[in-house]
Amino acid sequence: MNPVESHLAELPLDKNLQPSIDWTIFLPSLIIVILATTLDSAAYVLASISTRNLPGDQEPSKSNRLVWAFSLAFIAVGLLMVGGLKAVQSTSIIIALPMDQDCVGPLWGRV
């Protein structure tokens, strides 16, 4: 029994109510779809920002989005290969620190 199935077995549900889904196929598929959507959204935003004079009703070129998508994927895979999950977590915190000022700064004016 895998960890997901063991956690589901501990839930206080009637055995008839538990879905008969193969969680070893469903959850990884769901995770891949969520990660792909997130990567595509990030690549779209970065391509939109990096395209000069892009009108609001037009999309950035697909080649520009593809370059950003591969760049983000290579950075993520590279960090995982170099330092594992710890390197990804540390990089995320370091990159998020400047954004904290943008998020918290306006709140200080309201206090």
N, C-alpha and C positions, 0 to 999 in steps of 0.2 A: 504494500500500500504506500503510495507516494505521500509527501507532506500535505498536499492540497486535499487529498481524499481523507487523510486522517483528521484534518481540521474540520472538514465537512461532517465526518462521522461524529464528532464531539458536539455539534450543534444540537440544540433541543428541538429537533424537528421530527415529525412523524416519518418513518421510513418510506411511506408512500408518497410523501410530498417532495422528497429529494429527487432532483432531476437525474435522469439516466444519461448523463453527458460524459464522454470520455475527456476528463479534464486535462490529461496529458497532451491532447491535441488542441482543445479549445483555448486554454489559457495562453500558450505560446503564440497561437494564431492571433488572438486578441492583442497581445503585447506587440507583435510585429506590426499590426495595423495601426495601433496608436502611435508607435514610434515613427512609422513611415509618414503618418499624417503630420506629426509634430515637425519632422525634418522638412517636409514639403512646405509647411507654413513658414518656418524660419527661413528657408531658401527664398521663398516668394518675397518676404519682407526685406531681406537683405538685397535681393536683386532690384526691388522697387526703390530702395534708398540709394543704391549705387548707380542707378540709371539716370543720366542727366536729362533734365527737361521732360520728364515723363508726365504726360497729362493724367489727371485723376481717373479718367475713364478708360485708360489703356493699361494693358498688362506688360510686365517686363518680358524681354525675349526669353524663349525656352533655353537657349544656350547659356544665357546669364544665370538663370535659375539652376541649371544643371551644374555649372561651375561652383556655385555656392553650395549646392547639395553635396557634391563630392568633397568639397573643402571641409564642410562641417563633419561629414562622415569620417574622413581621414583623420581629422583632429581627434575625434572621439575614439576611434580605433587605436590611434597612436598613443593616446593617454592610457588607454586600457592595457596596451602592450608594454608600455614603459613602467608604469607604477601601479597598475591594477585599479581597483575601485577607489582606493585612497587618493590616488593622483587626480581622478575625476572629481571627487568630492572637494579636495583642496582647491583645484582650479575653479570650480563652481563658486566657492565662497570668495575667492580672490576677485573674480570677475563681478560678483554681485555687490561687493562693497561700494563701488562708486554709485551704483543704482540706489543704494540705501539713502544716500544724501538727497537724491531726487525725489524719493518717496516720502521721507520723513521731514525734509526741509519745509515743505509747505504747511505741514502740521504745526510747526513751531510758531508760525505767524498767527495761528488761530487760538493759541493758548493764552 
